[in-house]
């Protein structure tokens, strides 16, 4: 199988004050170019941490098939682990109503 992807921009934080670190923020699109599944893709959004947020390294995204139908919801912290559930369960996970071990 052949895949292509876009790069996620990196932002250097605390250049002047405090410990310097790099944060990944933005979208990552991964496309599958295999002839049997041409058009499948995953769009992952790397969220910005913010001043009072605990969202450091948080990623959320959707996997779609070649017809654009949502198949899987991906979420987690890219430094720890990513999890996947059926796309129809995404709302429950985003609202905190559902939890996965």
C-alpha positions as CSV (number, residue, x, y, z in Angstrom):
1,X,0.0,0.0,0.0
2,X,1.1,3.6,-0.7
3,X,0.4,6.4,1.7
4,X,1.1,10.1,1.6
5,X,0.7,12.7,4.3
6,X,1.0,16.4,5.1
7,X,3.4,17.8,7.7
8,X,2.0,19.3,10.9
9,X,3.5,22.7,11.6
10,X,5.6,23.1,14.7
11,X,5.5,26.2,16.9
12,X,8.4,27.1,19.2
13,X,7.1,28.3,22.5
14,X,8.7,30.5,25.2
15,X,11.5,31.9,23.1
16,X,12.0,34.8,25.6
17,X,10.6,33.6,28.9
18,X,10.5,30.1,30.6
19,X,11.6,26.8,29.2
20,X,11.5,26.6,25.4
21,X,9.5,23.8,23.8
22,X,8.0,22.9,20.4
23,X,4.3,22.3,20.0
24,X,2.7,20.6,17.0
25,X,-0.5,22.4,16.0
26,X,-2.7,21.9,12.9
27,X,-4.0,19.3,10.6
28,X,-2.4,16.0,9.3
29,X,-4.0,14.3,6.4
30,X,-3.0,10.8,5.5
31,X,-4.2,9.3,2.2
32,X,-4.2,5.7,1.1
33,X,-3.4,5.3,-2.6
34,X,-4.0,1.6,-2.8
35,X,-6.1,0.7,-5.9
36,X,-8.7,-1.3,-3.9
37,X,-9.3,1.5,-1.4
38,X,-8.2,4.6,-3.3
39,X,-9.6,7.7,-1.5
40,X,-9.5,6.4,2.1
41,X,-8.0,9.1,4.3
42,X,-7.5,10.2,7.9
43,X,-7.6,13.8,8.9
44,X,-6.1,14.4,12.4
45,X,-6.1,17.7,14.2
46,X,-3.3,18.4,16.6
47,X,-4.8,20.8,19.2
48,X,-3.0,23.9,20.6
49,X,-2.4,23.7,24.4
50,X,-3.4,27.2,25.4
51,X,-2.6,29.0,28.6
52,X,-4.9,27.2,31.1
53,X,-5.5,24.0,29.1
54,X,-4.4,20.5,29.7
55,X,-4.7,19.7,26.0
56,X,-1.0,19.3,25.4
57,X,-0.4,16.7,22.7
58,X,-4.1,16.1,22.1
59,X,-5.1,14.7,18.7
60,X,-8.6,14.0,17.3
61,X,-9.6,13.0,13.8
62,X,-11.8,11.1,11.4
63,X,-11.1,8.3,9.0
64,X,-13.3,8.4,5.8
65,X,-13.7,5.9,3.0
66,X,-13.4,6.7,-0.7
67,X,-17.0,8.0,-0.8
68,X,-16.4,10.4,2.1
69,X,-18.4,8.4,4.7
70,X,-17.0,8.7,8.2
71,X,-15.8,5.3,9.4
72,X,-13.6,5.7,12.5
73,X,-13.0,8.4,15.2
74,X,-9.4,8.6,16.4
75,X,-8.4,10.4,19.6
76,X,-5.7,10.5,22.3
77,X,-2.3,12.1,23.0
78,X,0.3,11.5,20.3
79,X,3.0,11.2,22.9
80,X,1.1,8.4,24.7
81,X,-1.4,6.5,22.6
82,X,-4.2,6.9,20.0
83,X,-7.5,5.1,20.2
84,X,-10.1,4.4,17.6
85,X,-13.8,3.9,17.9
86,X,-16.7,3.7,15.3
87,X,-17.4,7.2,13.9
88,X,-21.0,7.2,15.2
89,X,-19.6,7.1,18.8
90,X,-17.5,10.2,18.3
91,X,-20.1,12.6,19.9
92,X,-20.2,10.5,23.1
93,X,-16.4,10.5,23.4
94,X,-16.1,14.3,22.8
95,X,-18.8,15.1,25.4
96,X,-17.3,12.8,28.0
97,X,-20.4,10.6,28.1
98,X,-18.4,7.5,27.0
99,X,-15.0,6.3,28.2
100,X,-12.7,3.7,26.7
101,X,-10.1,1.8,28.7
